[in-house]
């Protein structure tokens, strides 16, 4: 499993119009101005950017960029490791 923090930082920066240099991997999303509705927007942006499905139940784990990257890595691993409907 790879480290997707840089890609998540890019998506966060683009989605919420933030300077990527100011998006620290361990900074709480709330400090970046991302509230509960913003986390839903981030989840949708990640799904589009990475062409993956992330269960809404995972939103509680969206606390900082690092944790979002972990959820994304799990979703990507599930998309390639399990039964893939696109095959």
VENPECOR-V796733 format. One line per field, one symbol per residue. ss: DSSP state (H for helix, E for strand, - for the rest). burial: + if it has 24 or more other ideal C-beta (glycine too) atoms within 12 Angstrom, else -. Layout:
ss = ???
burial = ???
This chain:
ss = ----HHHHHHHHHHHH---HHH-----EHHHH---HHHHHHHHHHHHHHH-----HHHHHH--EHHHHHHHHHHHHHHHHH------
burial = ---++-+++++++-++-+----+-+---+--+-+---++-+++-+++-++-+++---++-++++++++++++++++-----------
